[in-house]
Amino acid sequence: MPETGATVSNPVIPGFHPDPSVCRVGEDYYAACSSFEYFPGIPLFHSRDLVHWTQIGNALDRPSQLRLPLDAPSSGGIYAPTLRHHDGRFWLIVTNVSADGNLLFTATDPAGPWSDPVRLPGVHGIDPDIAWDEDGTCWCTVAGVAQVAIDPRTGETLGPSRRLWSGTPGAKAPEAPHLYRIGDHWYLLIAEGGTERCHGVSVARARTPDGPFEPCPDNPVLTHRGTDRPIQNTGHADLVQGPDGSWWMVLLGVRPGGGSPGWHVIGRETFLVPVDWVDGWPVVGDLSTDLPAPSWPLHPGPSVPGRDDFDLGELAPHWVSVRRRPAEDCTTKERAGWLTLRARGRSLDDADVTFAGRRQQHLSCRVRALIDVSEGSGGLAVRLDEQHHYDVEASSGEVRVRARIGPLSTVVASRPTPPGPVVLRVEVAAVQGVNDPRSGPDTVTVGFEEPDGTFVALASLDGRYLSTEVAGGFTGRVIGMYAASGSAHFDWFAYEPL
């Protein structure tokens, strides 16, 4: 049992893990997040306490489940899954905005395998939610906010779609609907205001799942708009009940850094906040980076390993690639204990780059990897999208640093290196104590290590240019390995929070 006054860290799933959806099955909790242009898609997490989450897989890990064409833009792809458990099965409904529209998947085990998709051609709109009423009718509610009954096994719509509620008058983008039966009412939770600084959470209730819905008189029930709180862009929430009967909300938020206007670089993250019920309405508690520990026992699970020596036959579930990952281009089976990447695109500018990375989950971190470029060239990259990335690349006898910022691309520095494999290194340092209102959120220093371990820093780059506020879109940084020509072999990859 946690001590009185104990706190735990928020976010509970740090890094680029937006649009959380959560469900409880017995003593276990499961969560799913958006994945956009990355493959495999929809990371899935397990927890026993709502605080400590372990990734157990990705729902969409086969090309038959996830189509991401090469012309699918960054921040396209997979939007806003809803995860539910009903009638002994897990159900996952989601939008692929780059191909196929709204899709429904099922599994008996959330770790997988998940089914091939059931297509929902009659469901129009993003951010689909799924809920069942007492007579077994399955309701699908989408951003807008509109609703239609569906047959979840065939994808057929059962009647016309109808508008339920438009959210708060004057607030844009009513989206992320979630429908629940709680007590005597059906509650409709939505996000509105847009997923930037004006984001918020509002709620309405009705006696039946199809309305009419009465808005909460205190909407929005959660927002940090117009404040200087360290967590901003708060919204896209889901409700879950704890083992002691208490209620909790998972939601997305960001931690902007630097001066004005503030830049968030590691994406929208998953936060947790307590919820009370007053006069039949949810009242959301204080959302901060220090969360009062829940009253029940905590169960810390295994965290994402900091080092991967590529000794397994398959990559761990936290590794993601851009749009696709053909086995012949990304394999641990060609050279024992090494990850081999074969180049398709020539650089991170290309939609078809061969890349394997992990989400940056800490505001300050160090990443190192040992690369052998005797059969090609490749390196380490800090990626936001094709037009915003910093790379440290090795080829025979040379290491160079390249920066891509919008339409500008330049080699920042280069240095000869001794023959043989070389350790490439990236260090991200968050800015502390902002004095200049124009200062960026962090510095990204890139280079390589001499054989004796001495770090040769080739360039220190302003991190604001790899932020959502500069690049736009909905994703966060992913740091990883890529091949630029031929084959690049990686003996190990190490990620260390600082």
C-alpha positions in Angstrom: 0.0 0.0 0.0 1.5 3.4 -0.9 2.5 5.7 2.0 0.2 8.6 2.8 1.2 11.6 0.7 3.1 9.4 -1.8 3.2 10.5 -5.4 3.9 8.8 -8.7 5.2 10.3 -11.9 2.9 11.6 -14.6 2.8 10.9 -17.6 2.2 7.3 -16.9 3.0 6.4 -20.6 5.7 8.9 -21.5 6.7 9.9 -25.0 4.7 9.8 -28.3 1.7 7.8 -27.0 -1.4 10.0 -27.8 -5.2 9.3 -27.8 -5.2 6.7 -25.0 -8.1 4.4 -24.7 -8.4 2.1 -21.7 -10.5 -0.9 -20.5 -10.4 -3.0 -17.3 -10.9 -6.8 -17.3 -10.9 -8.1 -13.7 -7.7 -6.9 -12.1 -6.0 -6.1 -15.3 -6.0 -2.8 -17.3 -5.2 -2.5 -21.0 -4.5 0.6 -23.1 -4.1 1.4 -26.7 -2.7 4.6 -28.4 -2.5 6.1 -31.9 0.5 5.3 -34.1 0.0 7.4 -37.3 2.5 6.5 -40.1 4.5 4.0 -38.0 4.5 0.2 -38.4 3.6 -1.9 -36.5 0.5 0.1 -35.4 -1.4 0.7 -32.2 0.9 -0.1 -29.3 -0.9 -2.1 -26.6 -0.1 -1.8 -22.9 -0.9 -3.8 -19.7 -1.1 -2.6 -16.1 -2.2 -3.9 -12.7 -2.4 -0.5 -11.1 -3.1 2.2 -13.8 0.3 3.7 -13.0 2.9 1.3 -14.3 2.3 0.2 -17.9 4.2 -2.4 -20.0 3.9 -2.7 -23.7 2.7 -6.2 -24.6 2.5 -5.9 -28.3 1.1 -4.0 -31.3 -2.4 -4.7 -32.5 -1.6 -4.2 -36.2 1.6 -6.1 -36.9 0.8 -7.6 -40.3 0.5 -5.9 -43.7 -3.0 -7.4 -44.0 -4.1 -5.4 -41.0 -2.3 -2.1 -41.7 -2.0 -0.5 -45.2 0.2 2.6 -45.2 0.9 3.6 -48.8 4.2 5.3 -49.6 2.2 8.5 -50.3 0.6 8.4 -46.9 1.8 11.6 -45.3 3.5 11.7 -41.9 0.8 12.3 -39.3 -1.5 10.3 -41.6 -2.3 6.6 -41.0 -3.8 5.3 -37.7 -5.9 7.7 -35.7 -7.5 7.3 -32.2 -8.3 3.7 -31.4 -11.0 2.7 -28.9 -10.3 -0.4 -26.9 -13.1 -2.3 -25.2 -13.9 -5.8 -23.7 -17.3 -7.3 -24.4 -18.8 -10.7 -24.5 -15.4 -12.4 -23.8 -13.5 -10.6 -26.5 -11.4 -7.5 -26.9 -12.6 -5.1 -29.6 -10.5 -2.3 -31.2 -12.1 0.2 -33.5 -9.9 2.8 -35.3 -9.5 5.0 -38.4 -6.9 4.6 -41.0 -7.1 8.0 -42.7 -4.6 7.0 -45.4 -6.4 3.8 -46.5 -9.5 1.8 -45.7 -11.3 4.3 -43.4 -12.8 2.9 -40.2 -11.8 -0.6 -39.2 -12.7 -3.1 -36.4 -10.4 -5.8 -35.0 -10.9 -8.4 -32.3 -8.8 -10.7 -30.1 -9.2 -13.1 -27.2 -5.8 -12.0 -25.9 -4.8 -8.3 -26.1 -1.2 -9.3 -26.7 -2.4 -10.8 -30.0 -2.8 -12.1 -32.5 -5.5 -9.7 -33.5 -7.9 -10.4 -36.4 -7.7 -9.0 -39.9 -10.0 -6.0 -40.2 -13.7 -5.8 -40.5 -14.3 -2.8 -42.7 -17.0 -0.3 -41.8 -17.8 1.5 -45.1 -21.0 3.0 -43.7 -19.3 4.7 -40.8 -18.0 8.1 -41.8 -15.8 10.3 -39.6 -12.7 9.7 -37.4 -12.2 8.7 -33.8 -14.7 5.9 -33.7 -16.1 4.6 -30.4 -17.9 1.4 -29.8 -20.4 0.6 -27.0 -23.2 -2.0 -26.4 -26.5 -1.3 -24.7 -28.6 -3.7 -22.6 -30.4 -5.2 -25.6 -27.1 -6.0 -27.4 -27.2 -3.1 -29.9 -23.8 -2.0 -30.8 -23.4 1.8 -31.2 -20.6 3.5 -33.1 -20.0 7.1 -32.3 -17.6 9.3 -34.3 -16.1 12.8 -34.2 -18.7 15.4 -35.1 -20.5 14.0 -32.9 -22.6 11.4 -34.8 -23.8 7.9 -34.1 -25.0 4.8 -36.0 -25.8 1.3 -34.9 -23.6 -1.4 -36.5 -23.2 -5.1 -36.7 -19.7 -5.4 -35.4 -19.1 -8.9 -36.9 -19.9 -7.8 -40.5 -19.3 -4.1 -40.4 -22.8 -3.4 -41.7 -24.6 -0.2 -40.5 -28.1 -0.8 -39.1 -29.9 2.4 -40.0 -29.0 6.0 -40.7 -26.3 8.0 -38.9 -27.7 10.9 -36.7 -26.1 13.8 -35.0 -26.0 13.5 -31.1 -24.3 16.6 -29.8 -22.1 19.3 -31.1 -20.3 20.1 -27.9 -19.9 23.5 -26.3 -21.2 26.3 -28.6 -18.3 28.1 -30.2 -15.8 25.3 -29.5 -14.2 23.8 -32.6 -13.5 20.1 -33.4 -15.8 18.0 -31.2 -14.0 14.7 -31.4 -12.8 11.6 -29.5 -16.2 10.5 -28.3 -16.5 7.8 -25.7 -19.9 6.5 -24.6 -20.5 4.8 -21.2 -23.3 3.4 -19.1 -22.6 4.6 -15.5 -25.4 4.3 -13.0 -28.7 5.6 -14.4 -27.2 7.5 -17.3 -25.3 7.2 -20.5 -22.4 9.6 -20.5 -20.8 11.0 -23.7 -17.3 12.2 -23.1 -15.7 14.3 -25.9 -12.6 16.4 -26.7 -13.1 19.8 -28.2 -11.2 23.0 -28.9 -8.6 21.3 -31.2 -5.6 19.3 -30.0 -3.4 22.3 -29.4 -3.4 24.7 -26.5 -7.2 25.1 -26.4 -7.8 21.4 -26.0 -10.3 20.3 -23.4 -12.7 17.6 -22.2 -16.5 18.0 -22.0 -19.3 15.7 -21.1 -23.0 15.2 -21.6 -25.5 12.6 -20.4 -28.8 11.0 -21.4 -31.1 8.3 -20.3 -30.5 6.3 -23.5 -27.4 5.8 -25.6 -28.9 7.6 -28.5 -29.9 10.7 -26.5 -31.1 13.4 -26.2 -28.0 14.5 -24.4 -27.8 17.2 -21.7 -24.4 18.9 -21.4 -22.7 19.3 -18.1 -23.2 22.8 -16.7 -19.5 23.0 -15.8 -18.0 22.1 -19.2 -15.2 21.8 -19.9 -14.6 19.4 -17.1 -10.9 19.5 -17.8 -8.7 22.0 -19.7 -5.4 23.8 -19.1 -6.0 26.5 -21.8 -4.9 30.0 -20.7 -2.8 28.7 -17.9 1.0 28.3 -17.2 0.6 24.7 -16.1 3.5 22.4 -17.1 1.0 20.1 -18.9 -0.8 21.6 -21.8 -3.0 20.5 -24.7 -5.1 18.3 -22.3 -7.8 16.3 -24.0 -8.9 13.1 -25.7 -9.8 11.3 -22.5 -11.2 7.9 -21.5 -12.7 6.8 -18.2 -12.0 3.7 -16.1 -12.9 2.5 -12.7 -10.3 1.4 -10.1 -10.4 -1.7 -8.0 -11.7 0.3 -5.0 -14.6 1.8 -6.9 -12.8 5.1 -7.6 -12.9 6.6 -11.1 -9.9 7.7 -13.2 -9.3 9.4 -16.5 -6.5 8.8 -19.0 -5.9 11.6 -21.4 -3.3 13.1 -23.6 -1.2 16.1 -22.8 2.1 17.7 -23.7 5.1 19.1 -21.7 6.2 22.2 -23.7 9.7 23.6 -23.0 11.8 26.6 -23.8 10.7 30.2 -24.1 7.7 31.6 -26.0 5.5 30.1 -27.3 6.9 26.8 -25.9 7.7 23.7 -27.9 6.8 20.1 -27.3 9.1 17.7 -28.9 8.4 14.1 -27.6 4.8 14.2 -28.7 1.4 13.9 -26.9 1.8 11.6 -23.9 -0.7 9.6 -21.7 -1.5 11.1 -18.4 -3.7 9.9 -15.5 -5.9 12.0 -13.2 -8.5 11.0 -10.5 -12.3 11.7 -11.0 -15.0 12.2 -8.5 -18.7 12.2 -9.1 -20.8 15.1 -7.8 -24.5 15.4 -8.6 -24.2 12.9 -11.3 -21.4 14.6 -13.1 -17.6 13.8 -13.3 -15.4 16.3 -11.5 -11.7 15.9 -12.6 -9.0 16.3 -10.0 -5.7 18.2 -10.3 -3.6 17.1 -13.2 0.1 17.5 -12.6 3.4 15.8 -13.2 3.3 14.5 -9.6 0.2 12.3 -9.2 -1.1 11.4 -5.7 -0.6 7.6 -5.6 -3.7 5.5 -5.8 -4.9 3.8 -2.6 -4.3 0.3 -3.8 -1.0 -1.6 -4.0 1.2 -0.6 -6.9 2.7 -3.2 -9.2 5.7 -1.9 -11.1 6.2 -4.0 -14.2 9.2 -4.3 -16.6 10.1 -1.1 -18.4 11.3 -0.7 -22.0 14.8 -2.2 -22.0 17.4 0.5 -22.4 19.7 -1.7 -24.4 19.0 -4.1 -27.2 21.7 -6.5 -28.4 19.5 -7.9 -31.1 19.9 -11.5 -29.9 16.2 -12.4 -30.5 14.7 -13.6 -33.7 12.2 -10.7 -33.8 12.4 -7.1 -32.8 10.8 -6.2 -29.4 7.3 -4.5 -29.7 8.6 -0.9 -28.9 10.6 -0.9 -32.2 8.7 0.9 -35.1 9.5 1.6 -38.7 8.1 4.2 -41.2 5.0 2.8 -43.1 6.3 -0.7 -43.5 9.0 -3.2 -42.4 9.7 -5.9 -45.0 11.5 -8.8 -43.3 14.2 -8.8 -46.0 15.1 -5.2 -45.3 15.1 -5.3 -41.5 16.3 -8.6 -39.9 18.2 -10.0 -37.0 18.7 -13.3 -38.8 21.4 -12.4 -41.3 24.2 -11.9 -38.8 23.8 -13.4 -35.4 23.4 -10.7 -32.7 23.2 -7.9 -35.2 20.4 -5.9 -36.7 20.8 -5.6 -40.5 19.1 -2.8 -42.4 19.1 -2.8 -46.2 18.6 0.6 -47.8 15.5 1.3 -49.8 15.2 5.1 -49.7 18.6 7.0 -49.5 17.8 9.1 -46.5 15.3 10.1 -43.9 13.9 12.5 -46.5 12.4 9.5 -48.4 9.1 8.0 -47.6 10.5 4.5 -48.1 13.5 4.8 -45.8 14.6 1.7 -44.0 14.4 2.7 -40.4 13.9 1.1 -37.0 13.5 3.4 -34.0 11.9 3.8 -30.6 10.0 6.8 -29.2 11.9 9.4 -27.2 10.3 9.1 -23.8 12.5 11.5 -21.7 13.1 15.2 -22.1 16.8 14.5 -21.7 18.4 11.2 -23.0 21.5 9.6 -24.5 21.4 7.2 -27.4 24.3 5.2 -28.7 24.7 2.5 -31.3 27.5 0.4 -32.8 27.3 0.4 -36.6 29.3 -1.6 -39.2 29.2 0.1 -42.6 31.6 -2.2 -44.4 28.8 -3.0 -46.8 27.1 0.4 -47.1 26.2 3.4 -45.0 23.7 4.4 -42.4 23.4 6.0 -39.0 21.3 7.3 -36.1 18.4 9.8 -36.7 16.2 11.9 -34.5 13.0 11.9 -36.6 9.8 13.9 -36.5 8.9 13.5 -40.1 10.5 13.5 -43.6 11.2 17.2 -43.5 12.3 17.5 -39.9 15.1 15.3 -38.7 18.8 15.3 -37.5 21.1 12.5 -38.6 24.6 11.3 -37.8 25.7 9.0 -40.6 28.6 6.8 -41.1 30.2 5.6 -44.3 33.6 4.1 -45.0 36.1 6.3 -43.1 33.8 9.2 -42.4 31.0 10.4 -40.0 28.9 13.4 -41.0 25.9 15.2 -39.5 23.0 16.3 -41.6 20.1 18.6 -40.6 16.8 18.7 -42.5 14.5 21.6 -41.4 11.6 22.1 -43.8 12.9 22.9 -47.3 16.5 23.3 -46.0 18.9 20.4 -45.9 22.6 20.7 -45.1 25.6 18.7 -44.0 26.5 20.5 -40.8 29.8 18.8 -40.0 32.0 15.8 -41.0 35.1 14.0 -39.6 37.3 11.1 -40.7 37.0 8.0 -38.5 39.3 5.0 -38.0 38.4 1.9 -40.0 36.0 -0.6 -38.6 32.7 -0.3 -36.7 32.0 3.0 -35.0 29.8 4.0 -32.1 27.4 6.8 -33.1 25.9 9.0 -30.3 23.0 11.4 -29.8 22.5 13.4 -26.6 19.3 15.4 -26.0 19.5 17.9 -23.1 16.4 19.8 -22.0 16.9 23.5 -21.4 16.9 24.4 -17.7 15.9 27.8 -16.3 14.8 29.7 -19.4 16.1 33.3 -19.3 15.7 34.2 -23.0 12.1 34.0 -24.1 13.3 32.9 -27.5 15.3 29.9 -26.3 14.4 26.5 -27.6 13.2 23.5 -25.5 16.4 21.4 -25.8 19.7 20.9 -27.6 20.4 17.8 -29.7 24.2 17.0 -29.8 25.3 14.4 -32.3 28.7 12.8 -33.0 30.6 9.6 -32.5 33.0 7.9 -30.0 36.7 7.4 -30.4 37.9 3.8 -29.7 38.7 4.8 -26.2 35.2 6.0 -25.6 35.8 9.8 -25.9 32.8 11.5 -27.3 33.5 13.6 -30.4 30.6 16.1 -30.6 30.3 17.2 -34.3 27.2 19.5 -33.8 24.8 20.8 -31.2 21.5 21.7 -32.8 18.5 23.6 -31.6 15.7 21.1 -30.8 12.8 23.5 -31.5 13.1 22.6 -35.2 12.1 19.0 -34.3 8.9 20.1 -32.5 5.3 19.9 -33.4 5.0 23.7 -33.0 7.5 24.1 -35.9 6.8 21.0 -38.0 3.0 20.7 -37.5 1.3 17.3 -37.3 0.4 15.0 -34.5 3.5 12.9 -33.8 6.6 13.1 -31.5 10.2 12.2 -31.9 11.4 8.7 -32.7 15.1 8.0 -32.4 16.5 5.1 -34.4 18.8 3.5 -36.9 18.6 3.7 -40.7 20.4 2.5 -43.8 21.3 5.0 -46.5 23.0 2.7 -49.0 23.7 -1.0 -49.2 23.5 -2.7 -45.8 24.1 -1.2 -42.4 24.7 -3.6 -39.5 24.0 -2.6 -35.9 25.5 -4.7 -33.0 23.6 -2.9 -30.3 21.5 0.1 -29.5 21.4 1.8 -26.1 18.9 4.4 -24.8 19.6 6.0 -21.5 17.4 8.7 -19.7 19.4 11.6 -18.3 
